[in-house]
Each structure stands twice: as structure tokens, then as C-alpha cells.
């Protein structure tokens, strides 16, 4: 039984391959987001402590968190 591909089937297969390849390489190529805390508050300020001790570790999976100062 010979294998025959219709034109529409062939185009659908090529399109599916292109989409799958594009989506998989885009997900691998993404870098982490860079977040930098830059504020005029002092180091012992409650907001600064919360951002550094709670927010930084919370976003560490998908972002790099820096404190400028």
C-alpha cells in the first residue's frame, strides 16, 4: 500500500512542525528578567526589608533581583 499525501495534509504537517519548533526554541532562549530595587528609603525601613527578604526570594525562579545602592 503506497503512502500518498494530499497537498493539504502535507501543508498541515509542515505548519505543525514549524509551530512546534518555533515554540520550543523560544521557550529555551528566554533569559531571566532583571529586577533592580532602587528607592530613597533607608536600609532598616520595613518596606526595604520586605522587598529584600521576601520579594527577592519569591521571584528568584524567573527573575534576578538586585538591590542598588
PDB file of N, CA, C and O in Angstrom, chain B, residues numbered from 101:
ATOM      1  N   UNK B 101       0.839  -1.162   0.000  1.00  0.00           N
ATOM      2  CA  UNK B 101       0.000   0.000   0.000  1.00  0.00           C
ATOM      3  C   UNK B 101       0.893   1.237   0.000  1.00  0.00           C
ATOM      4  O   UNK B 101       1.560   1.515   0.997  1.00  0.00           O
ATOM      5  N   UNK B 102       0.914   1.968  -1.083  1.00  0.00           N
ATOM      6  CA  UNK B 102       1.781   3.153  -1.153  1.00  0.00           C
ATOM      7  C   UNK B 102       1.237   4.294  -0.285  1.00  0.00           C
ATOM      8  O   UNK B 102       0.028   4.464  -0.123  1.00  0.00           O
ATOM      9  N   UNK B 103       2.144   5.037   0.242  1.00  0.00           N
ATOM     10  CA  UNK B 103       1.789   6.185   1.085  1.00  0.00           C
ATOM     11  C   UNK B 103       1.597   7.405   0.200  1.00  0.00           C
ATOM     12  O   UNK B 103       2.508   7.810  -0.521  1.00  0.00           O
ATOM     13  N   UNK B 104       0.434   7.974   0.258  1.00  0.00           N
ATOM     14  CA  UNK B 104       0.161   9.176  -0.530  1.00  0.00           C
ATOM     15  C   UNK B 104      -0.251  10.299   0.407  1.00  0.00           C
ATOM     16  O   UNK B 104      -1.076  10.119   1.302  1.00  0.00           O
ATOM     17  N   UNK B 105       0.332  11.436   0.183  1.00  0.00           N
ATOM     18  CA  UNK B 105      -0.005  12.620   0.968  1.00  0.00           C
ATOM     19  C   UNK B 105      -0.707  13.631   0.076  1.00  0.00           C
ATOM     20  O   UNK B 105      -0.230  13.975  -1.005  1.00  0.00           O
ATOM     21  N   UNK B 106      -1.813  14.079   0.541  1.00  0.00           N
ATOM     22  CA  UNK B 106      -2.501  15.127  -0.184  1.00  0.00           C
ATOM     23  C   UNK B 106      -1.793  16.455   0.084  1.00  0.00           C
ATOM     24  O   UNK B 106      -1.057  16.589   1.062  1.00  0.00           O
ATOM     25  N   UNK B 107      -2.014  17.397  -0.760  1.00  0.00           N
ATOM     26  CA  UNK B 107      -1.362  18.691  -0.618  1.00  0.00           C
ATOM     27  C   UNK B 107      -1.732  19.342   0.711  1.00  0.00           C
ATOM     28  O   UNK B 107      -0.860  19.885   1.390  1.00  0.00           O
ATOM     29  N   UNK B 108      -3.004  19.300   1.093  1.00  0.00           N
ATOM     30  CA  UNK B 108      -3.431  19.910   2.356  1.00  0.00           C
ATOM     31  C   UNK B 108      -2.807  19.208   3.559  1.00  0.00           C
ATOM     32  O   UNK B 108      -2.414  19.867   4.522  1.00  0.00           O
ATOM     33  N   UNK B 109      -2.715  17.920   3.518  1.00  0.00           N
ATOM     34  CA  UNK B 109      -2.086  17.171   4.611  1.00  0.00           C
ATOM     35  C   UNK B 109      -0.613  17.505   4.750  1.00  0.00           C
ATOM     36  O   UNK B 109      -0.095  17.641   5.858  1.00  0.00           O
ATOM     37  N   UNK B 110       0.054  17.636   3.613  1.00  0.00           N
ATOM     38  CA  UNK B 110       1.471  17.987   3.628  1.00  0.00           C
ATOM     39  C   UNK B 110       1.687  19.384   4.212  1.00  0.00           C
ATOM     40  O   UNK B 110       2.576  19.590   5.038  1.00  0.00           O
ATOM     41  N   UNK B 111       0.870  20.335   3.777  1.00  0.00           N
ATOM     42  CA  UNK B 111       0.997  21.710   4.275  1.00  0.00           C
ATOM     43  C   UNK B 111       0.684  21.763   5.766  1.00  0.00           C
ATOM     44  O   UNK B 111       1.350  22.489   6.504  1.00  0.00           O
ATOM     45  N   UNK B 112      -0.308  21.015   6.224  1.00  0.00           N
ATOM     46  CA  UNK B 112      -0.654  20.980   7.642  1.00  0.00           C
ATOM     47  C   UNK B 112       0.495  20.392   8.466  1.00  0.00           C
ATOM     48  O   UNK B 112       0.801  20.885   9.552  1.00  0.00           O
ATOM     49  N   UNK B 113       1.122  19.347   7.953  1.00  0.00           N
ATOM     50  CA  UNK B 113       2.244  18.737   8.671  1.00  0.00           C
ATOM     51  C   UNK B 113       3.439  19.684   8.761  1.00  0.00           C
ATOM     52  O   UNK B 113       4.079  19.777   9.808  1.00  0.00           O
ATOM     53  N   UNK B 114       3.739  20.380   7.678  1.00  0.00           N
ATOM     54  CA  UNK B 114       4.844  21.343   7.680  1.00  0.00           C
ATOM     55  C   UNK B 114       4.541  22.489   8.632  1.00  0.00           C
ATOM     56  O   UNK B 114       5.417  22.910   9.387  1.00  0.00           O
ATOM     57  N   UNK B 115       3.310  23.001   8.608  1.00  0.00           N
ATOM     58  CA  UNK B 115       2.937  24.098   9.507  1.00  0.00           C
ATOM     59  C   UNK B 115       3.025  23.672  10.963  1.00  0.00           C
ATOM     60  O   UNK B 115       3.500  24.438  11.801  1.00  0.00           O
ATOM     61  N   UNK B 116       2.580  22.478  11.276  1.00  0.00           N
ATOM     62  CA  UNK B 116       2.654  21.976  12.653  1.00  0.00           C
ATOM     63  C   UNK B 116       4.106  21.827  13.104  1.00  0.00           C
ATOM     64  O   UNK B 116       4.434  22.133  14.251  1.00  0.00           O
ATOM     65  N   UNK B 117       4.962  21.366  12.219  1.00  0.00           N
ATOM     66  CA  UNK B 117       6.382  21.238  12.550  1.00  0.00           C
ATOM     67  C   UNK B 117       7.020  22.594  12.797  1.00  0.00           C
ATOM     68  O   UNK B 117       7.799  22.750  13.738  1.00  0.00           O
ATOM     69  N   UNK B 118       6.704  23.569  11.971  1.00  0.00           N
ATOM     70  CA  UNK B 118       7.265  24.910  12.133  1.00  0.00           C
ATOM     71  C   UNK B 118       6.797  25.524  13.448  1.00  0.00           C
ATOM     72  O   UNK B 118       7.599  26.113  14.173  1.00  0.00           O
ATOM     73  N   UNK B 119       5.521  25.397  13.762  1.00  0.00           N
ATOM     74  CA  UNK B 119       4.988  25.958  15.003  1.00  0.00           C
ATOM     75  C   UNK B 119       5.627  25.279  16.217  1.00  0.00           C
ATOM     76  O   UNK B 119       6.018  25.958  17.166  1.00  0.00           O
ATOM     77  N   UNK B 120       5.736  23.977  16.197  1.00  0.00           N
ATOM     78  CA  UNK B 120       6.326  23.249  17.322  1.00  0.00           C
ATOM     79  C   UNK B 120       7.790  23.635  17.517  1.00  0.00           C
ATOM     80  O   UNK B 120       8.238  23.807  18.650  1.00  0.00           O
ATOM     81  N   UNK B 121       8.523  23.768  16.444  1.00  0.00           N
ATOM     82  CA  UNK B 121       9.932  24.149  16.531  1.00  0.00           C
ATOM     83  C   UNK B 121      10.079  25.571  17.048  1.00  0.00           C
ATOM     84  O   UNK B 121      10.940  25.840  17.886  1.00  0.00           O
ATOM     85  N   UNK B 122       9.254  26.476  16.561  1.00  0.00           N
ATOM     86  CA  UNK B 122       9.330  27.873  16.982  1.00  0.00           C
ATOM     87  C   UNK B 122       9.002  28.012  18.459  1.00  0.00           C
ATOM     88  O   UNK B 122       9.698  28.725  19.181  1.00  0.00           O
ATOM     89  N   UNK B 123       7.965  27.349  18.912  1.00  0.00           N
ATOM     90  CA  UNK B 123       7.569  27.465  20.311  1.00  0.00           C
ATOM     91  C   UNK B 123       8.591  26.840  21.251  1.00  0.00           C
ATOM     92  O   UNK B 123       8.841  27.371  22.334  1.00  0.00           O
ATOM     93  N   UNK B 124       9.174  25.740  20.857  1.00  0.00           N
ATOM     94  CA  UNK B 124      10.133  25.083  21.742  1.00  0.00           C
ATOM     95  C   UNK B 124      11.437  25.868  21.841  1.00  0.00           C
ATOM     96  O   UNK B 124      12.023  25.934  22.921  1.00  0.00           O
ATOM     97  N   UNK B 125      11.904  26.460  20.761  1.00  0.00           N
ATOM     98  CA  UNK B 125      13.151  27.219  20.828  1.00  0.00           C
ATOM     99  C   UNK B 125      12.951  28.560  21.514  1.00  0.00           C
ATOM    100  O   UNK B 125      13.879  29.062  22.148  1.00  0.00           O
ATOM    101  N   UNK B 126      11.772  29.154  21.406  1.00  0.00           N
ATOM    102  CA  UNK B 126      11.510  30.424  22.083  1.00  0.00           C
ATOM    103  C   UNK B 126      11.496  30.232  23.594  1.00  0.00           C
ATOM    104  O   UNK B 126      11.969  31.095  24.333  1.00  0.00           O
ATOM    105  N   UNK B 127      10.968  29.128  24.050  1.00  0.00           N
ATOM    106  CA  UNK B 127      10.925  28.872  25.488  1.00  0.00           C
ATOM    107  C   UNK B 127      12.322  28.620  26.040  1.00  0.00           C
ATOM    108  O   UNK B 127      12.603  28.979  27.183  1.00  0.00           O
ATOM    109  N   UNK B 128      13.186  28.021  25.267  1.00  0.00           N
ATOM    110  CA  UNK B 128      14.542  27.746  25.738  1.00  0.00           C
ATOM    111  C   UNK B 128      15.431  28.977  25.711  1.00  0.00           C
ATOM    112  O   UNK B 128      16.385  29.061  26.484  1.00  0.00           O
ATOM    113  N   UNK B 129      15.141  29.923  24.848  1.00  0.00           N
ATOM    114  CA  UNK B 129      16.027  31.063  24.663  1.00  0.00           C
ATOM    115  C   UNK B 129      15.761  32.205  25.626  1.00  0.00           C
ATOM    116  O   UNK B 129      16.537  33.159  25.658  1.00  0.00           O
ATOM    117  N   UNK B 130      14.711  32.146  26.401  1.00  0.00           N
ATOM    118  CA  UNK B 130      14.382  33.260  27.273  1.00  0.00           C
ATOM    119  C   UNK B 130      15.316  33.309  28.472  1.00  0.00           C
ATOM    120  O   UNK B 130      15.588  32.298  29.118  1.00  0.00           O
ATOM    121  N   UNK B 131      15.794  34.507  28.748  1.00  0.00           N
ATOM    122  CA  UNK B 131      16.629  34.739  29.914  1.00  0.00           C
ATOM    123  C   UNK B 131      15.756  35.177  31.081  1.00  0.00           C
ATOM    124  O   UNK B 131      14.571  35.470  30.922  1.00  0.00           O
ATOM    125  N   UNK B 132      16.370  35.212  32.250  1.00  0.00           N
ATOM    126  CA  UNK B 132      15.650  35.703  33.416  1.00  0.00           C
ATOM    127  C   UNK B 132      15.439  37.203  33.300  1.00  0.00           C
ATOM    128  O   UNK B 132      16.247  37.916  32.704  1.00  0.00           O
ATOM    129  N   UNK B 133      14.349  37.665  33.875  1.00  0.00           N
ATOM    130  CA  UNK B 133      14.060  39.093  33.940  1.00  0.00           C
ATOM    131  C   UNK B 133      14.957  39.698  35.015  1.00  0.00           C
ATOM    132  O   UNK B 133      15.159  39.091  36.066  1.00  0.00           O
ATOM    133  N   UNK B 134      15.495  40.887  34.759  1.00  0.00           N
ATOM    134  CA  UNK B 134      16.350  41.558  35.731  1.00  0.00           C
ATOM    135  C   UNK B 134      15.535  42.625  36.453  1.00  0.00           C
ATOM    136  O   UNK B 134      15.042  43.566  35.830  1.00  0.00           O
ATOM    137  N   UNK B 135      15.396  42.477  37.759  1.00  0.00           N
ATOM    138  CA  UNK B 135      14.685  43.440  38.588  1.00  0.00           C
ATOM    139  C   UNK B 135      15.681  44.101  39.533  1.00  0.00           C
ATOM    140  O   UNK B 135      16.493  43.425  40.164  1.00  0.00           O
ATOM    141  N   UNK B 136      15.613  45.420  39.624  1.00  0.00           N
ATOM    142  CA  UNK B 136      16.533  46.155  40.499  1.00  0.00           C
ATOM    143  C   UNK B 136      15.725  47.046  41.423  1.00  0.00           C
ATOM    144  O   UNK B 136      14.874  47.808  40.966  1.00  0.00           O
ATOM    145  N   UNK B 137      15.986  46.957  42.723  1.00  0.00           N
ATOM    146  CA  UNK B 137      15.336  47.804  43.706  1.00  0.00           C
ATOM    147  C   UNK B 137      16.161  49.077  43.850  1.00  0.00           C
ATOM    148  O   UNK B 137      17.319  49.049  44.267  1.00  0.00           O
ATOM    149  N   UNK B 138      15.546  50.170  43.502  1.00  0.00           N
ATOM    150  CA  UNK B 138      16.195  51.467  43.620  1.00  0.00           C
ATOM    151  C   UNK B 138      15.198  52.413  44.262  1.00  0.00           C
ATOM    152  O   UNK B 138      14.232  52.828  43.622  1.00  0.00           O
ATOM    153  N   UNK B 139      15.423  52.755  45.525  1.00  0.00           N
ATOM    154  CA  UNK B 139      14.474  53.599  46.250  1.00  0.00           C
ATOM    155  C   UNK B 139      15.236  54.530  47.190  1.00  0.00           C
ATOM    156  O   UNK B 139      16.423  54.337  47.456  1.00  0.00           O
ATOM    157  N   UNK B 140      14.534  55.531  47.678  1.00  0.00           N
ATOM    158  CA  UNK B 140      15.156  56.509  48.573  1.00  0.00           C
ATOM    159  C   UNK B 140      14.901  56.182  50.043  1.00  0.00           C
ATOM    160  O   UNK B 140      15.058  57.046  50.905  1.00  0.00           O
ATOM    161  N   UNK B 141      14.514  54.959  50.329  1.00  0.00           N
ATOM    162  CA  UNK B 141      14.280  54.564  51.718  1.00  0.00           C
ATOM    163  C   UNK B 141      15.565  54.034  52.341  1.00  0.00           C
ATOM    164  O   UNK B 141      16.475  53.593  51.638  1.00  0.00           O
ATOM    165  N   UNK B 142      15.626  54.081  53.646  1.00  0.00           N
ATOM    166  CA  UNK B 142      16.820  53.603  54.352  1.00  0.00           C
ATOM    167  C   UNK B 142      16.792  52.078  54.441  1.00  0.00           C
ATOM    168  O   UNK B 142      15.756  51.449  54.224  1.00  0.00           O
ATOM    169  N   UNK B 143      17.937  51.502  54.761  1.00  0.00           N
ATOM    170  CA  UNK B 143      18.047  50.044  54.835  1.00  0.00           C
ATOM    171  C   UNK B 143      17.138  49.410  55.889  1.00  0.00           C
ATOM    172  O   UNK B 143      16.540  48.370  55.612  1.00  0.00           O
ATOM    173  N   UNK B 144      17.006  49.993  57.090  1.00  0.00           N
ATOM    174  CA  UNK B 144      16.137  49.348  58.083  1.00  0.00           C
ATOM    175  C   UNK B 144      14.640  49.618  57.879  1.00  0.00           C
ATOM    176  O   UNK B 144      13.823  49.156  58.676  1.00  0.00           O
ATOM    177  N   UNK B 145      14.274  50.346  56.842  1.00  0.00           N
ATOM    178  CA  UNK B 145      12.863  50.617  56.570  1.00  0.00           C
ATOM    179  C   UNK B 145      12.120  49.310  56.323  1.00  0.00           C
ATOM    180  O   UNK B 145      12.645  48.406  55.672  1.00  0.00           O
ATOM    181  N   UNK B 146      10.895  49.210  56.844  1.00  0.00           N
ATOM    182  CA  UNK B 146      10.115  47.972  56.730  1.00  0.00           C
ATOM    183  C   UNK B 146       9.882  47.572  55.282  1.00  0.00           C
ATOM    184  O   UNK B 146       9.918  46.388  54.949  1.00  0.00           O
ATOM    185  N   UNK B 147       9.644  48.547  54.426  1.00  0.00           N
ATOM    186  CA  UNK B 147       9.398  48.235  53.016  1.00  0.00           C
ATOM    187  C   UNK B 147      10.642  47.669  52.351  1.00  0.00           C
ATOM    188  O   UNK B 147      10.558  46.735  51.554  1.00  0.00           O
ATOM    189  N   UNK B 148      11.807  48.242  52.685  1.00  0.00           N
ATOM    190  CA  UNK B 148      13.056  47.741  52.104  1.00  0.00           C
ATOM    191  C   UNK B 148      13.352  46.330  52.588  1.00  0.00           C
ATOM    192  O   UNK B 148      13.757  45.472  51.804  1.00  0.00           O
ATOM    193  N   UNK B 149      13.152  46.091  53.870  1.00  0.00           N
ATOM    194  CA  UNK B 149      13.392  44.761  54.430  1.00  0.00           C
ATOM    195  C   UNK B 149      12.460  43.738  53.781  1.00  0.00           C
ATOM    196  O   UNK B 149      12.887  42.635  53.439  1.00  0.00           O
ATOM    197  N   UNK B 150      11.195  44.101  53.612  1.00  0.00           N
ATOM    198  CA  UNK B 150      10.235  43.176  52.996  1.00  0.00           C
ATOM    199  C   UNK B 150      10.609  42.879  51.551  1.00  0.00           C
ATOM    200  O   UNK B 150      10.535  41.731  51.115  1.00  0.00           O
ATOM    201  N   UNK B 151      11.012  43.904  50.806  1.00  0.00           N
ATOM    202  CA  UNK B 151      11.390  43.689  49.403  1.00  0.00           C
ATOM    203  C   UNK B 151      12.612  42.792  49.293  1.00  0.00           C
ATOM    204  O   UNK B 151      12.660  41.902  48.444  1.00  0.00           O
ATOM    205  N   UNK B 152      13.590  43.025  50.144  1.00  0.00           N
ATOM    206  CA  UNK B 152      14.838  42.257  50.064  1.00  0.00           C
ATOM    207  C   UNK B 152      14.666  40.830  50.570  1.00  0.00           C
ATOM    208  O   UNK B 152      15.139  39.886  49.937  1.00  0.00           O
ATOM    209  N   UNK B 153      13.988  40.667  51.711  1.00  0.00           N
ATOM    210  CA  UNK B 153      13.898  39.348  52.333  1.00  0.00           C
ATOM    211  C   UNK B 153      12.752  38.489  51.816  1.00  0.00           C
ATOM    212  O   UNK B 153      12.845  37.262  51.846  1.00  0.00           O
ATOM    213  N   UNK B 154      11.682  39.101  51.346  1.00  0.00           N
ATOM    214  CA  UNK B 154      10.517  38.316  50.907  1.00  0.00           C
ATOM    215  C   UNK B 154      10.343  38.323  49.389  1.00  0.00           C
ATOM    216  O   UNK B 154      10.161  37.273  48.774  1.00  0.00           O
ATOM    217  N   UNK B 155      10.401  39.507  48.794  1.00  0.00           N
ATOM    218  CA  UNK B 155      10.151  39.621  47.360  1.00  0.00           C
ATOM    219  C   UNK B 155      11.276  39.002  46.545  1.00  0.00           C
ATOM    220  O   UNK B 155      11.021  38.296  45.569  1.00  0.00           O
ATOM    221  N   UNK B 156      12.518  39.262  46.940  1.00  0.00           N
ATOM    222  CA  UNK B 156      13.666  38.719  46.214  1.00  0.00           C
ATOM    223  C   UNK B 156      13.636  37.212  46.070  1.00  0.00           C
ATOM    224  O   UNK B 156      13.732  36.707  44.951  1.00  0.00           O
ATOM    225  N   UNK B 157      13.506  36.470  47.173  1.00  0.00           N
ATOM    226  CA  UNK B 157      13.423  35.009  47.056  1.00  0.00           C
ATOM    227  C   UNK B 157      12.163  34.523  46.337  1.00  0.00           C
ATOM    228  O   UNK B 157      12.183  33.470  45.699  1.00  0.00           O
ATOM    229  N   UNK B 158      11.075  35.278  46.435  1.00  0.00           N
ATOM    230  CA  UNK B 158       9.823  34.857  45.802  1.00  0.00           C
ATOM    231  C   UNK B 158       9.910  34.890  44.275  1.00  0.00           C
ATOM    232  O   UNK B 158       9.257  34.089  43.606  1.00  0.00           O
ATOM    233  N   UNK B 159      10.699  35.795  43.720  1.00  0.00           N
ATOM    234  CA  UNK B 159      10.803  35.911  42.267  1.00  0.00           C
ATOM    235  C   UNK B 159      12.068  35.262  41.713  1.00  0.00           C
ATOM    236  O   UNK B 159      12.356  35.383  40.522  1.00  0.00           O
ATOM    237  N   UNK B 160      12.814  34.586  42.556  1.00  0.00           N
ATOM    238  CA  UNK B 160      14.111  34.037  42.129  1.00  0.00           C
ATOM    239  C   UNK B 160      13.986  32.937  41.066  1.00  0.00           C
ATOM    240  O   UNK B 160      14.958  32.652  40.365  1.00  0.00           O
ATOM    241  N   UNK B 161      12.827  32.326  40.938  1.00  0.00           N
ATOM    242  CA  UNK B 161      12.658  31.278  39.928  1.00  0.00           C
ATOM    243  C   UNK B 161      12.686  31.833  38.509  1.00  0.00           C
ATOM    244  O   UNK B 161      13.180  31.172  37.596  1.00  0.00           O
ATOM    245  N   UNK B 162      12.161  33.037  38.317  1.00  0.00           N
ATOM    246  CA  UNK B 162      12.049  33.578  36.968  1.00  0.00           C
ATOM    247  C   UNK B 162      12.724  34.927  36.792  1.00  0.00           C
ATOM    248  O   UNK B 162      12.707  35.482  35.693  1.00  0.00           O
ATOM    249  N   UNK B 163      13.324  35.474  37.863  1.00  0.00           N
ATOM    250  CA  UNK B 163      13.934  36.799  37.750  1.00  0.00           C
ATOM    251  C   UNK B 163      15.173  36.897  38.634  1.00  0.00           C
ATOM    252  O   UNK B 163      15.300  36.199  39.639  1.00  0.00           O
ATOM    253  N   UNK B 164      16.075  37.774  38.236  1.00  0.00           N
ATOM    254  CA  UNK B 164      17.235  38.116  39.048  1.00  0.00           C
ATOM    255  C   UNK B 164      16.917  39.416  39.769  1.00  0.00           C
ATOM    256  O   UNK B 164      16.565  40.404  39.124  1.00  0.00           O
ATOM    257  N   UNK B 165      17.034  39.437  41.080  1.00  0.00           N
ATOM    258  CA  UNK B 165      16.657  40.588  41.887  1.00  0.00           C
ATOM    259  C   UNK B 165      17.925  41.224  42.471  1.00  0.00           C
ATOM    260  O   UNK B 165      18.694  40.560  43.165  1.00  0.00           O
ATOM    261  N   UNK B 166      18.134  42.504  42.186  1.00  0.00           N
ATOM    262  CA  UNK B 166      19.306  43.221  42.657  1.00  0.00           C
ATOM    263  C   UNK B 166      18.878  44.407  43.505  1.00  0.00           C
ATOM    264  O   UNK B 166      17.822  44.997  43.277  1.00  0.00           O
ATOM    265  N   UNK B 167      19.700  44.751  44.478  1.00  0.00           N
ATOM    266  CA  UNK B 167      19.476  45.950  45.277  1.00  0.00           C
ATOM    267  C   UNK B 167      20.577  46.922  44.920  1.00  0.00           C
ATOM    268  O   UNK B 167      21.754  46.648  45.151  1.00  0.00           O
ATOM    269  N   UNK B 168      20.195  48.068  44.353  1.00  0.00           N
ATOM    270  CA  UNK B 168      21.212  49.063  44.017  1.00  0.00           C
ATOM    271  C   UNK B 168      21.358  50.018  45.183  1.00  0.00           C
ATOM    272  O   UNK B 168      20.392  50.317  45.885  1.00  0.00           O
ATOM    273  N   UNK B 169      22.519  50.471  45.370  1.00  0.00           N
ATOM    274  CA  UNK B 169      22.665  51.396  46.476  1.00  0.00           C
ATOM    275  C   UNK B 169      24.052  51.667  46.717  1.00  0.00           C
ATOM    276  O   UNK B 169      24.383  52.435  47.621  1.00  0.00           O
TER     277      UNK B 169
END
